[in-house]
Amino acid sequence: MKKYLLLLLLPALWLAPACQKEFLNPNAADGSQVVKTAEGLTALIVGIKRDFSVGATSGLYNAISSNGLTTKELYVINTGNGELTALESGGGTVGGNNAFINNIWANCHRVKANAQLLIDNAANVRETGTTEMIRVYGHVFKALAIGTLANFWEQIPTEVVPVNEYLAGRRPTFKNRIDALREAIALLEAAQPLVESVTPSAFFNTKVGTDIDIKNLVYALQARYNLMVGDYTKALAAANKVDLSKRSVFRYDAVSQNPVFRVSLVNNNTYNGVVNFGLTGALAPEAGDGRIPFYLGNNTAPVRVQGFFKNDADPIPLYLPGEITLIKAECHARLDQLPEAIAELNKVRTKTTDPFGVTAKLGPYAGSPTDKDAILLDIYQQRCIELYMSGLKLEDSRRFGRPGPGQPGAERSRNFYPYPTVERDNNPNTPPDPPV
């Protein structure tokens, strides 16, 4: 990356509170110059992507890890890893100083702030296909940061406070997660006409890369977040626009390594997978499900996770085609369109080809075609398997009303996380922690 990139942070800034707008490297060039040029702004996009997806402090690694341990997808190998063990145990053992939840919080707010810089400064570039894409990436990564936070916290601050106002004492207020998700959706809706009318320039693709199909990512995230807020009609409309043959991934190599593999799976001392995805009873996977060897190898304890985390260079998808199809199935079911729900569900169950190789190769749904609850249960089971270690299961578990902490057969160890201590110490607007 360019040496003047704003995103190159000192370690001391990793846990900066959510309020600050700019994150400048004191050893780099003046940040005000970076946001004035196409070179600088496209380098900032590369940096934002890398910040969110690479390393032990990245939002992606910590979201996948925390979600997996909280929802029993993963287990801690060495209980001496206290931060991980706390997430696995859940309840009151998860405190505001937990490094994993602090990393999600700090990283997503940093991504959000730097994405706002793209939105605010895109007009400094006057080249069709570059100007618009800079703005689009700002909208998409700000939405992705907000959406990630909304998966784990009841309330979050979404505004970006300018540095001068922060230094003068202003702190951001919090909004409930549904309102925050609606803000993320609005950002994506603002990006939609740009991706539908403008093609990325050759300059932009050369500088930023083409690993993300930005138009289909805009649709996919709209579908995901509208589902999360319960707007099933809009979620279905967005999902129907996604070209399921397209891929959007975070790409890795020997230098920028797949963080889940490199930080946790390679050493066999941190965490790993659970037999049958941690699913039991009616949720246990069917014999012969092709996703078992894809994600879990031989599926015997101790499980060695496969899937998108086999080596340093494995790309991690931003969404899977199966997620989009299951969004359609769930929306149809919740709208009482049960034949349509079963038709979409069966596309996942019987799938034999997939851009990422995630194929169940099962028979079609065999339950009652008129039992809405049974159809939704099968959809939830398919999400648990198809989207294993995607970071989405905690939201799914709550939305489907699965047993939570303190209930018989609890399937998650927390409902929402406590707010990071660093935020509480610096922002008097921080709400009380949820009980679990």
C-alpha positions as CSV (number, residue, x, y, z in Angstrom):
1,M,0.0,0.0,0.0
2,K,1.0,3.6,-0.5
3,K,3.2,4.9,2.3
4,Y,0.9,7.9,2.8
5,L,-2.3,5.8,3.4
6,L,-4.5,7.1,6.2
7,L,-5.3,3.6,7.3
8,L,-1.8,2.8,8.6
9,L,-2.4,3.1,12.3
10,L,-0.3,3.0,15.4
11,P,-1.2,0.1,17.6
12,A,-2.3,2.6,20.3
13,L,-5.1,3.7,18.0
14,W,-6.6,0.2,17.5
15,L,-9.0,0.7,20.5
16,A,-9.8,4.3,19.9
17,P,-13.4,5.2,20.8
18,A,-16.0,5.3,18.1
19,C,-16.2,9.1,18.0
20,Q,-13.2,10.1,16.0
21,K,-13.5,10.8,12.3
22,E,-9.9,10.7,11.1
23,F,-7.2,8.1,11.8
24,L,-4.0,9.5,10.6
25,N,-0.5,8.0,10.7
26,P,1.8,10.7,12.2
27,N,4.7,9.3,10.1
28,A,2.8,9.6,6.8
29,A,2.0,12.5,4.5
30,D,-0.7,15.0,5.3
31,G,-4.0,13.2,5.2
32,S,-5.6,16.2,3.6
33,Q,-3.6,15.6,0.5
34,V,-4.6,12.0,0.3
35,V,-8.3,12.7,-0.1
36,K,-7.7,15.2,-2.9
37,T,-6.5,12.8,-5.6
38,A,-7.7,9.7,-7.4
39,E,-4.5,7.9,-6.4
40,G,-5.0,8.8,-2.7
41,L,-8.6,7.9,-2.6
42,T,-8.3,4.6,-4.4
43,A,-5.3,3.7,-2.1
44,L,-7.6,4.5,0.8
45,I,-10.2,2.0,-0.6
46,V,-7.4,-0.7,-0.7
47,G,-6.5,0.2,2.8
48,I,-10.1,0.0,4.1
49,K,-10.5,-3.4,2.5
50,R,-7.3,-4.6,4.0
51,D,-8.1,-3.1,7.5
52,F,-11.4,-4.9,7.6
53,S,-10.3,-8.3,6.3
54,V,-6.6,-8.9,7.3
55,G,-5.0,-9.7,10.6
56,A,-5.8,-10.5,14.2
57,T,-7.5,-7.2,14.9
58,S,-9.6,-7.1,11.7
59,G,-13.4,-6.8,12.0
60,L,-13.8,-9.9,9.8
61,Y,-11.6,-12.2,11.9
62,N,-13.1,-11.1,15.2
63,A,-16.7,-11.2,13.9
64,I,-16.3,-14.7,12.6
65,S,-14.5,-15.9,15.8
66,S,-16.9,-14.2,18.3
67,N,-20.0,-15.3,16.4
68,G,-18.8,-18.8,16.1
69,L,-18.0,-19.2,19.8
70,T,-21.1,-17.5,21.0
71,T,-23.3,-19.7,18.8
72,K,-21.5,-23.0,19.5
73,E,-20.2,-23.3,15.9
74,L,-16.6,-23.4,17.3
75,Y,-14.9,-24.6,20.5
76,V,-11.9,-23.4,22.3
77,I,-9.0,-25.9,22.2
78,N,-6.9,-24.4,25.0
79,T,-8.9,-22.9,27.8
80,G,-5.9,-20.8,28.7
81,N,-7.1,-18.5,25.9
82,G,-9.2,-16.5,28.4
83,E,-10.8,-14.1,26.0
84,L,-12.0,-16.9,23.7
85,T,-13.1,-19.0,26.6
86,A,-15.2,-16.1,27.9
87,L,-17.0,-15.9,24.6
88,E,-17.6,-19.6,24.5
89,S,-19.0,-19.5,28.1
90,G,-21.0,-16.3,27.5
91,G,-23.2,-14.7,30.1
92,G,-21.4,-12.5,32.6
93,T,-18.0,-13.8,31.7
94,V,-18.0,-11.6,28.6
95,G,-16.9,-8.1,29.8
96,G,-16.3,-4.8,28.2
97,N,-12.5,-5.4,28.1
98,N,-12.8,-8.6,26.0
99,A,-10.2,-8.2,23.2
100,F,-12.4,-9.8,20.5
101,I,-15.4,-7.5,21.0
102,N,-13.1,-4.5,21.4
103,N,-11.5,-5.4,18.1
104,I,-14.9,-5.6,16.3
105,W,-16.0,-2.3,17.8
106,A,-12.8,-0.4,17.0
107,N,-12.2,-1.8,13.6
108,C,-15.8,-1.3,12.4
109,H,-15.8,2.3,13.6
110,R,-12.5,3.0,12.0
111,V,-13.7,1.5,8.7
112,K,-16.9,3.5,9.0
113,A,-14.9,6.8,9.6
114,N,-12.6,6.2,6.7
115,A,-15.5,5.2,4.4
116,Q,-17.0,8.6,5.3
117,L,-13.8,10.2,4.0
118,L,-14.5,8.5,0.6
119,I,-18.1,9.8,0.6
120,D,-17.1,13.3,1.6
121,N,-14.2,13.6,-0.9
122,A,-15.2,11.6,-4.0
123,A,-16.1,14.9,-5.7
124,N,-12.4,15.9,-5.6
125,V,-12.0,13.4,-8.5
126,R,-13.5,14.2,-11.9
127,E,-13.3,11.0,-13.9
128,T,-16.4,9.1,-14.9
129,G,-16.2,5.6,-13.5
130,T,-13.7,6.6,-10.8
131,T,-15.6,9.4,-9.0
132,E,-18.8,7.3,-8.7
133,M,-17.0,4.1,-7.6
134,I,-15.1,6.0,-4.9
135,R,-18.5,7.2,-3.5
136,V,-20.0,3.7,-3.9
137,Y,-17.2,2.0,-2.0
138,G,-17.6,4.6,0.8
139,H,-21.3,3.8,1.0
140,V,-20.8,0.0,0.9
141,F,-18.1,-0.2,3.5
142,K,-19.8,2.2,5.8
143,A,-22.9,0.1,5.5
144,L,-20.9,-3.1,6.0
145,A,-19.3,-1.7,9.2
146,I,-22.7,-0.6,10.6
147,G,-24.3,-3.9,9.7
148,T,-21.5,-5.9,11.4
149,L,-21.8,-3.8,14.6
150,A,-25.6,-4.3,14.5
151,N,-25.1,-8.1,14.6
152,F,-23.5,-7.9,18.0
153,W,-24.8,-4.8,19.9
154,E,-28.3,-3.6,20.7
155,Q,-27.4,0.1,20.1
156,I,-24.5,1.7,18.2
157,P,-23.3,5.1,17.2
158,T,-23.5,5.6,13.4
159,E,-22.5,9.3,13.1
160,V,-18.9,10.3,12.4
161,V,-17.9,13.2,14.6
162,P,-15.4,15.6,13.1
163,V,-12.1,15.8,15.0
164,N,-12.5,19.5,16.0
165,E,-15.9,18.7,17.5
166,Y,-14.6,15.6,19.2
167,L,-11.8,17.7,20.8
168,A,-14.3,20.2,21.8
169,G,-16.2,17.6,23.8
170,R,-18.9,16.3,21.5
171,R,-19.5,12.6,21.6
172,P,-21.8,10.6,19.3
173,T,-25.2,9.4,20.4
174,F,-26.4,5.8,20.1
175,K,-29.3,4.5,18.1
176,N,-31.0,1.2,18.3
177,R,-29.7,-1.5,16.0
178,I,-32.8,-1.5,13.7
179,D,-32.5,2.2,13.1
180,A,-28.8,1.7,12.5
181,L,-29.5,-1.0,9.9
182,R,-32.0,1.3,8.2
183,E,-29.2,3.8,7.9
184,A,-27.0,1.1,6.3
185,I,-29.8,0.3,3.9
186,A,-30.2,3.9,3.0
187,L,-26.5,4.1,2.2
188,L,-26.8,1.1,-0.1
189,E,-29.9,2.5,-1.8
190,A,-28.0,5.7,-2.5
191,A,-25.2,3.6,-4.1
192,Q,-27.6,1.5,-6.2
193,P,-28.3,4.0,-9.0
194,L,-24.6,4.6,-9.4
195,V,-23.7,0.9,-9.8
196,E,-26.6,0.5,-12.2
197,S,-25.6,3.4,-14.4
198,V,-21.8,3.6,-14.3
199,T,-19.2,1.1,-15.1
200,P,-15.9,1.2,-13.0
201,S,-13.1,2.9,-15.0
202,A,-10.1,1.0,-16.1
203,F,-8.0,3.2,-13.7
204,F,-10.3,2.3,-10.8
205,N,-10.2,-1.5,-11.5
206,T,-6.4,-1.4,-11.8
207,K,-6.0,0.4,-8.5
208,V,-8.7,-1.3,-6.4
209,G,-9.0,-4.6,-8.1
210,T,-12.0,-6.6,-9.3
211,D,-12.3,-9.2,-6.5
212,I,-15.5,-7.5,-5.5
213,D,-18.5,-7.4,-7.9
214,I,-19.7,-4.1,-6.4
215,K,-23.1,-4.0,-8.0
216,N,-24.1,-7.4,-6.8
217,L,-22.6,-6.7,-3.4
218,V,-24.9,-3.7,-3.1
219,Y,-27.9,-5.9,-3.9
220,A,-26.8,-8.7,-1.6
221,L,-26.2,-6.4,1.4
222,Q,-29.6,-4.7,0.8
223,A,-31.2,-8.1,0.9
224,R,-29.3,-9.1,4.1
225,Y,-30.0,-6.0,6.1
226,N,-33.7,-5.7,5.0
227,L,-34.1,-9.3,6.2
228,M,-32.6,-8.3,9.5
229,V,-35.0,-5.4,10.0
230,G,-38.0,-7.5,8.9
231,D,-38.8,-5.7,5.6
232,Y,-39.3,-9.0,3.7
233,T,-40.7,-7.4,0.6
234,K,-37.7,-5.2,0.1
235,A,-35.3,-8.0,1.0
236,L,-36.9,-10.3,-1.6
237,A,-36.7,-7.6,-4.3
238,A,-33.0,-7.0,-3.6
239,A,-32.2,-10.7,-3.5
240,N,-33.9,-11.2,-6.8
241,K,-31.5,-8.7,-8.4
242,V,-28.4,-10.6,-7.3
243,D,-26.6,-12.5,-10.1
244,L,-25.8,-15.7,-8.3
245,S,-23.0,-16.6,-10.7
246,K,-20.9,-13.6,-9.6
247,R,-18.4,-13.7,-6.7
248,S,-17.3,-11.1,-4.2
249,V,-14.3,-12.1,-2.0
250,F,-11.6,-10.8,0.2
251,R,-8.5,-12.2,-1.5
252,Y,-5.3,-13.3,0.4
253,D,-1.8,-14.3,-0.3
254,A,1.5,-15.2,1.5
255,V,1.8,-11.6,2.7
256,S,-1.9,-10.7,3.4
257,Q,-3.0,-14.0,4.9
258,N,-6.4,-15.5,5.5
259,P,-6.8,-14.3,9.1
260,V,-9.0,-17.2,10.4
261,F,-6.5,-19.8,9.2
262,R,-3.3,-17.9,10.1
263,V,-4.4,-16.6,13.5
264,S,-6.5,-19.5,14.9
265,L,-6.6,-22.7,12.8
266,V,-3.0,-23.2,11.8
267,N,-1.7,-23.7,15.3
268,N,-4.3,-26.2,16.6
269,N,-4.1,-24.3,19.9
270,T,-6.8,-21.7,19.6
271,Y,-10.2,-22.9,18.3
272,N,-11.7,-25.2,15.8
273,G,-14.9,-26.6,14.5
274,V,-17.5,-28.8,16.2
275,V,-18.9,-32.1,14.9
276,N,-22.1,-31.6,12.8
277,F,-21.6,-27.8,12.9
278,G,-22.6,-27.9,16.5
279,L,-26.1,-28.8,15.5
280,T,-28.1,-31.5,17.3
281,G,-31.6,-33.0,17.3
282,A,-33.9,-31.8,14.6
283,L,-31.2,-29.4,13.3
284,A,-28.5,-32.0,12.8
285,P,-27.4,-32.3,9.2
286,E,-28.7,-35.1,7.1
287,A,-26.4,-38.0,6.2
288,G,-24.7,-37.4,2.9
289,D,-24.9,-33.6,3.1
290,G,-22.1,-32.5,0.8
291,R,-21.4,-29.4,2.9
292,I,-20.2,-31.6,5.8
293,P,-16.9,-32.6,4.0
294,F,-16.7,-29.1,2.5
295,Y,-16.6,-27.4,5.8
296,L,-15.7,-30.1,8.4
297,G,-13.6,-32.6,6.6
298,N,-14.2,-36.1,8.1
299,N,-16.5,-34.6,10.7
300,T,-15.0,-36.4,13.6
301,A,-13.6,-34.9,16.8
302,P,-11.3,-33.1,16.8
303,V,-12.8,-31.4,13.7
304,R,-10.4,-29.5,11.5
305,V,-12.3,-26.7,9.7
306,Q,-12.0,-26.7,5.9
307,G,-14.2,-24.5,3.7
308,F,-12.8,-21.0,3.3
309,F,-10.1,-21.4,5.9
310,K,-7.7,-24.2,4.7
311,N,-4.6,-22.1,4.0
312,D,-3.2,-18.6,3.9
313,A,-4.4,-17.9,0.4
314,D,-8.1,-19.1,0.7
315,P,-10.4,-16.2,-0.3
316,I,-13.3,-15.4,2.1
317,P,-16.6,-14.5,0.4
318,L,-18.5,-11.4,1.4
319,Y,-21.7,-13.3,0.8
320,L,-22.6,-16.7,-0.7
321,P,-25.1,-17.5,-3.4
322,G,-26.8,-19.8,-0.9
323,E,-27.4,-16.9,1.5
324,I,-29.3,-15.0,-1.2
325,T,-31.4,-18.0,-2.1
326,L,-32.2,-18.7,1.5
327,I,-33.1,-15.0,2.0
328,K,-35.7,-15.5,-0.8
329,A,-36.9,-18.7,0.9
330,E,-37.3,-17.0,4.3
331,C,-39.0,-13.9,2.9
332,H,-41.5,-16.0,1.0
333,A,-42.2,-18.1,4.1
334,R,-42.7,-15.1,6.4
335,L,-45.0,-13.5,3.8
336,D,-47.0,-16.8,3.8
337,Q,-46.0,-17.6,0.3
338,L,-45.2,-21.2,1.2
339,P,-44.9,-22.9,-2.2
340,E,-42.5,-20.2,-3.3
341,A,-40.5,-20.6,-0.1
342,I,-40.2,-24.4,-0.6
343,A,-39.1,-23.9,-4.2
344,E,-36.2,-21.6,-3.1
345,L,-35.4,-23.8,-0.2
346,N,-35.0,-26.8,-2.6
347,K,-32.6,-24.8,-4.7
348,V,-30.2,-24.9,-1.8
349,R,-31.0,-28.5,-0.7
350,T,-30.6,-30.0,-4.1
351,K,-27.8,-27.8,-5.4
352,T,-25.0,-29.7,-7.2
353,T,-23.0,-26.8,-8.6
354,D,-22.0,-23.5,-7.0
355,P,-19.4,-20.8,-7.7
356,F,-17.8,-21.6,-4.3
357,G,-18.3,-25.3,-4.3
358,V,-20.9,-25.2,-1.4
359,T,-23.3,-28.0,-2.5
360,A,-25.7,-30.0,-0.3
361,K,-26.7,-32.6,-2.9
362,L,-29.7,-33.5,-0.8
363,G,-33.2,-34.4,-1.6
364,P,-36.0,-31.8,-1.7
365,Y,-37.9,-30.7,1.4
366,A,-40.0,-33.6,2.6
367,G,-42.0,-31.9,5.4
368,S,-45.5,-30.6,5.4
369,P,-46.0,-28.0,2.6
370,T,-48.5,-26.1,4.6
371,D,-46.6,-26.0,8.0
372,K,-45.0,-22.6,8.0
373,D,-43.0,-23.3,11.2
374,A,-41.6,-26.5,9.8
375,I,-40.6,-24.8,6.6
376,L,-38.9,-22.0,8.6
377,L,-37.1,-24.5,10.7
378,D,-35.7,-26.2,7.6
379,I,-34.6,-22.8,6.3
380,Y,-32.8,-22.1,9.6
381,Q,-31.1,-25.4,9.5
382,Q,-29.9,-24.8,5.9
383,R,-28.6,-21.3,7.0
384,C,-26.7,-22.9,9.9
385,I,-25.0,-25.3,7.5
386,E,-24.7,-23.3,4.2
387,L,-23.4,-20.2,5.9
388,Y,-21.2,-21.9,8.5
389,M,-18.6,-19.5,9.9
390,S,-20.0,-16.6,8.0
391,G,-20.5,-14.5,11.1
392,L,-24.2,-14.4,10.7
393,K,-25.5,-17.1,13.0
394,L,-26.0,-14.9,16.1
395,E,-28.4,-12.7,14.2
396,D,-30.1,-15.8,12.7
397,S,-30.5,-17.4,16.1
398,R,-32.2,-14.4,17.5
399,R,-34.4,-13.8,14.5
400,F,-35.7,-17.4,14.4
401,G,-36.4,-17.3,18.1
402,R,-34.0,-20.1,19.0
403,P,-33.3,-20.8,22.7
404,G,-31.1,-18.2,24.3
405,P,-29.0,-17.9,27.4
406,G,-30.8,-19.2,30.5
407,Q,-33.3,-21.2,28.4
408,P,-33.4,-25.0,28.2
409,G,-31.2,-26.2,25.3
410,A,-29.6,-22.8,24.8
411,E,-28.0,-22.4,21.4
412,R,-26.1,-19.2,22.1
413,S,-24.2,-18.0,25.1
414,R,-25.2,-14.3,24.7
415,N,-27.9,-12.3,23.0
416,F,-25.9,-9.1,22.6
417,Y,-22.4,-8.0,23.8
418,P,-21.6,-5.5,26.5
419,Y,-20.2,-2.2,25.3
420,P,-16.4,-1.9,25.2
421,T,-15.0,-0.3,28.3
422,V,-12.9,2.1,26.1
423,E,-16.2,3.5,24.7
424,R,-17.9,3.8,28.0
425,D,-14.8,5.6,29.5
426,N,-14.8,8.1,26.7
427,N,-18.5,8.5,25.8
428,P,-21.1,9.3,28.4
429,N,-23.8,8.5,25.9
430,T,-22.9,4.8,26.1
431,P,-26.0,2.8,27.1
432,P,-26.2,0.3,30.0
433,D,-24.9,-3.2,29.1
434,P,-27.5,-5.8,28.2
435,P,-27.8,-8.6,30.9
436,V,-26.8,-11.3,28.4
